[in-house]
Amino acid sequence: MRNASSRDAAADHSPTQPDPAPVPRDRVLAWALWDWGSSAFNAVVTTFVFSTYLASTLFVDQSVLDLAGDDARDPALVRALAENATVISTALAIVGLLVAAVAPILGQRSDGSGRRKFWLLVNTAIVVLSMVAMFAVLPAPPYLWLGALLLAAGNLFFEFASVNYNAMLVQVSTPKSVGRVSGFGWGMGYVGGIVLLAILLALFLFNVGDPATRGVLAIPTGADGGSLDVRLAVLVAALWFGVFAVPLMLRVPEIPPTRRTEQVGILRSYVLLYRTVRALAKRSPQVLLFLLASAVFRDGLAAVFTFGAIIAAQVFGFTFTEVLLFGIAANVVAGIGTFVGGALDDRIGAKNVIIGSLICLVLGGVGVLLVGDAKSGFWVTGLFLCLFVGPIQAASRSFLARITPPGREGEIFGLYATTGRAVSFLAPALFGVVVSLTGDTRYGIIGIVAVLLLGLTLMLPVKPRPAAID
């Protein structure tokens, strides 16, 4: 006789109804190509290129730069950079509040309307247009607010698009393949980011000799060159995203309207959302517990990438080029882990993939503390950490897709986005607290490990059972 944990694992990866016919492979590929294309926004805009561009001295007043000279620690320069960073962080904080407040009802309103793909198209188009507009952000202080506004707009509508995209997972998979398909999509995102970043680095961003130009195309850089290298890189990234979003729009069918076709206003939508949350709390509390647990450990996952580069540079002495190379390697490893994790998801269950990967992440985090100052030690432990980031992200998406009632995917994935935003301060705050107390950036990893442990603890009692809402 199987024990309770065996029953839970079986429920996690076994279909609750007869498995329908397999989804055509070209439809799955078309869906996953959106992930491939969207990596342009994640890698180029929010991580490596545009956000770094806005945070640079290019947006500091020239009089401050003249006074600072070569002194990077000049108080006026440090203060000016901090003020610019505050502008960017404030814009993104407002985005977080808007996503938390609006994402669930947008998903809810698209569920019964039969317009899920339509709203994905609209939100994707707005993201691409915001990226195109970033070309107009010249390297001068007056353009900082424009850049921050476009960065915020892109992030906002990218989150909205992701709600509908994630909800479409059930349209391109069956109960037996949902884990593999989710992992395939997430893995495609990692690979797409690697390919695009490598192209942009070669063409526009690497210093290949002349300090006034970048890339093999010798694109002008810096204030004198109008930072054309960065602006062209973002423009190409916008084209990349737009092109690879097209197959989904052509090949994945729209959902049909359901019985939930009553026309309700915005305020009524919040009433319905409250009823959903109340019903989940009463009849399916494990869903709310999963949303909480996943919000916590997803914040830890984000911190692995966000602060990994900082630890590499400040603790292990990585140069900017070495950080970029490590970033590419990290995405390769994360992509491999995601493809493997997706296959395991359908065999042993999404919960087991999440639990096992979180344990390995905790061990890897401890390893960073024990390897000394050798760069080789960080390469090994850092890449080991990255190996398990993707499987957790993909398995979380498939886990939620499995337990969500048909026709409520947009609403539940909207809650997924909201809960993720609600605790997104946790890992950065703990990282900062530990660094402040110890005076050593290396020990900031303790804060990240603590968040991952908390997420693991919250995930252990979650039961992978279909939610009851109505």
Residue pairs with C-beta under 8 A, 6 or more apart in sequence:
2 10
8 349
8 351
8 463
8 464
9 348
9 349
9 351
9 352
9 464
10 349
11 349
11 463
11 464
11 465
12 349
12 350
12 351
12 352
12 399
12 402
12 464
13 179
13 345
13 346
13 347
13 348
13 349
13 350
14 175
15 174
15 175
15 176
16 175
16 466
17 175
19 174
19 175
19 176
20 174
21 174
22 174
22 177
23 171
23 172
23 173
23 174
23 177
23 181
26 251
27 172
27 251
27 252
28 172
28 173
28 181
28 184
29 247
30 247
30 248
30 250
30 251
30 252
31 168
31 169
31 171
31 172
31 181
31 185
31 248
31 251
31 252
32 181
32 184
32 185
32 188
33 188
33 244
33 245
33 247
33 248
34 120
34 124
34 165
34 185
34 244
34 245
34 247
34 248
35 165
35 185
35 186
35 188
35 189
35 192
36 188
36 189
36 191
36 192
36 244
37 192
37 240
37 241
37 242
37 243
37 244
37 245
38 158
38 161
38 162
38 165
38 189
38 192
38 241
38 245
39 189
39 190
39 192
39 193
39 196
40 131
40 192
40 193
40 196
40 237
40 238
40 240
40 241
41 127
41 131
41 154
41 158
41 237
41 241
42 189
42 193
43 49
43 193
43 196
43 197
43 237
43 331
44 50
44 196
44 197
44 200
44 233
44 234
44 237
45 51
45 131
45 134
45 151
45 154
45 234
45 237
46 151
46 154
46 155
47 305
47 327
48 197
48 324
48 327
49 200
49 205
49 230
49 233
49 234
49 237
50 134
50 147
50 151
50 230
50 234
51 88
51 151
53 137
53 139
53 147
53 227
53 230
54 84
54 88
54 137
54 144
54 147
54 148
54 151
55 81
55 84
55 85
55 88
57 65
57 77
57 81
58 139
58 140
58 222
58 223
58 227
59 84
59 139
59 140
59 141
59 143
59 144
59 147
60 77
60 80
60 81
60 84
60 141
61 80
61 141
64 76
64 77
64 80
65 77
67 74
67 76
67 77
68 74
68 76
68 77
71 77
84 144
87 144
87 145
87 148
88 148
88 151
90 148
91 148
91 149
91 151
91 152
92 151
92 152
92 155
94 152
95 152
95 155
95 156
95 159
96 421
96 424
97 421
98 156
99 156
99 159
99 160
99 417
99 418
99 421
100 417
100 418
100 421
100 422
101 418
102 160
103 159
103 160
103 163
103 414
103 415
103 417
103 418
103 421
104 273
104 411
104 414
104 415
104 417
104 418
105 266
105 269
105 270
105 273
105 411
105 414
106 119
106 160
106 163
106 410
106 414
107 163
107 164
107 167
107 409
107 410
107 411
107 412
107 413
107 414
107 415
108 269
108 272
108 273
108 276
108 408
108 410
108 411
108 414
109 264
109 269
109 410
110 116
110 119
110 164
110 167
110 410
111 167
111 255
111 258
111 260
111 407
111 408
111 409
111 410
111 411
112 257
112 258
112 259
112 260
112 261
112 262
112 407
113 257
113 261
114 254
114 255
114 256
114 257
114 258
115 254
116 164
116 167
116 168
116 254
116 255
116 410
117 164
117 168
117 248
117 249
117 252
117 253
117 254
117 255
118 254
119 160
119 164
120 161
120 164
120 165
120 168
120 248
121 245
121 249
123 157
123 158
123 160
123 161
123 164
124 157
124 161
124 241
124 242
124 245
125 242
126 153
126 157
127 154
127 157
127 158
127 161
127 241
128 238
128 241
128 242
128 245
129 238
130 150
130 153
130 154
130 157
131 150
131 154
131 234
131 235
131 237
131 238
131 241
132 235
132 238
133 150
134 147
134 150
134 151
134 154
134 231
134 234
134 235
134 238
135 231
135 232
135 234
135 235
136 143
136 146
137 143
137 146
137 147
137 150
137 231
138 226
138 227
139 222
139 223
139 226
139 227
140 223
159 417
159 421
162 417
163 410
163 413
163 414
163 416
163 417
164 410
164 413
166 397
166 401
166 409
166 413
166 416
167 409
167 410
167 412
167 413
168 248
168 252
168 409
169 178
169 181
169 182
169 185
169 397
169 398
169 401
169 409
170 178
170 401
170 404
170 406
170 409
171 252
171 253
171 255
172 181
172 252
173 180
173 181
173 182
173 401
175 402
176 346
177 346
178 345
178 346
178 398
178 401
178 402
179 342
179 343
179 344
179 345
179 346
179 350
179 353
179 394
179 395
179 398
180 342
180 343
180 345
180 346
181 342
181 398
182 342
182 345
182 394
182 395
182 397
182 398
182 401
183 338
183 339
183 340
183 341
183 342
183 343
183 345
183 390
183 391
183 394
183 395
183 398
184 339
184 342
185 394
186 338
186 342
186 390
186 393
186 394
186 397
187 335
187 336
187 338
187 339
187 342
187 390
187 394
190 331
190 332
190 334
190 335
190 338
190 390
191 331
191 335
192 244
193 331
194 328
194 331
194 332
194 335
196 237
196 240
197 327
197 328
197 331
198 328
199 236
200 233
200 236
200 237
201 215
201 324
202 215
202 216
203 215
203 216
203 217
203 219
203 233
203 236
204 214
204 215
204 217
204 219
204 229
204 230
204 232
204 233
204 236
205 214
205 215
205 229
205 230
205 233
206 214
206 215
206 321
207 214
208 214
208 215
208 216
208 218
210 218
212 220
212 221
212 222
212 224
212 225
213 219
213 220
213 221
213 225
213 229
214 221
214 229
215 229
219 225
219 228
219 229
219 232
220 226
220 228
220 229
221 227
221 228
221 229
221 230
258 407
260 407
264 272
273 411
276 408
276 411
276 415
276 469
277 288
277 415
279 468
279 469
279 470
280 287
280 288
280 467
280 469
281 288
283 467
283 468
283 469
284 403
284 465
284 466
284 467
284 468
284 469
286 403
286 461
286 462
286 463
286 464
286 465
287 403
287 412
287 467
289 458
289 461
289 462
290 399
290 400
290 403
290 459
290 462
291 415
291 416
291 419
292 419
292 458
293 455
293 458
293 459
293 462
294 396
294 400
294 416
294 419
294 420
294 455
294 459
295 419
295 420
295 422
295 423
296 423
296 426
296 451
296 454
296 455
296 458
297 354
297 358
297 392
297 451
297 452
297 454
297 455
297 456
297 458
297 459
298 392
298 393
298 396
298 420
298 455
299 420
299 423
299 424
299 426
299 427
299 451
299 455
300 361
300 427
300 448
300 451
300 452
300 455
301 361
301 389
301 392
301 393
301 452
302 424
302 427
303 427
303 428
303 431
303 447
303 448
303 451
304 361
304 385
304 386
304 389
304 448
305 330
305 386
305 389
306 428
307 427
307 428
307 431
307 444
307 445
307 448
308 330
308 382
308 385
309 318
309 323
309 326
309 327
310 441
310 444
311 368
311 378
311 441
311 442
311 444
311 445
312 318
312 322
312 323
312 326
312 378
312 382
313 319
313 320
313 323
314 441
315 373
315 378
315 440
315 441
315 442
316 373
316 374
316 375
316 377
316 378
317 373
317 375
318 326
318 375
318 378
322 375
326 379
326 382
329 379
329 383
330 382
330 383
330 386
331 386
333 383
333 386
333 387
334 386
334 387
334 389
334 390
335 390
336 387
337 386
337 387
337 388
337 389
337 390
337 391
338 390
338 391
338 393
338 394
340 391
341 353
341 357
341 388
341 390
341 391
341 392
341 394
341 395
342 391
342 394
342 395
342 398
344 352
344 353
344 391
345 353
345 391
345 394
345 395
345 398
349 464
350 395
350 396
350 398
350 399
350 402
350 464
351 395
351 399
351 459
351 462
351 464
353 391
353 392
353 395
354 391
354 392
354 395
354 396
354 399
354 459
355 456
355 459
355 460
357 388
357 389
357 391
357 392
357 395
358 388
358 392
358 452
358 455
358 456
358 459
359 456
360 384
360 387
360 388
361 385
361 388
361 389
361 392
361 449
361 452
362 449
362 452
362 453
362 456
364 381
364 384
364 385
364 388
365 385
365 445
365 446
365 448
365 449
365 452
366 449
367 380
367 381
367 384
368 378
368 381
368 382
368 385
368 442
368 445
369 442
369 443
369 445
369 446
371 377
371 378
371 380
371 381
399 464
400 412
400 413
400 416
401 409
402 464
402 466
403 464
403 465
403 466
403 467
404 412
404 413
404 466
404 467
405 466
405 467
405 468
405 469
405 470
408 469
412 467
426 451
427 447
427 448
427 451
429 447
430 446
430 447
430 448
430 450
430 451
431 444
431 445
431 447
431 448
432 444
432 447
433 447
434 443
434 444
434 446
434 447
435 441
435 443
435 444
435 447
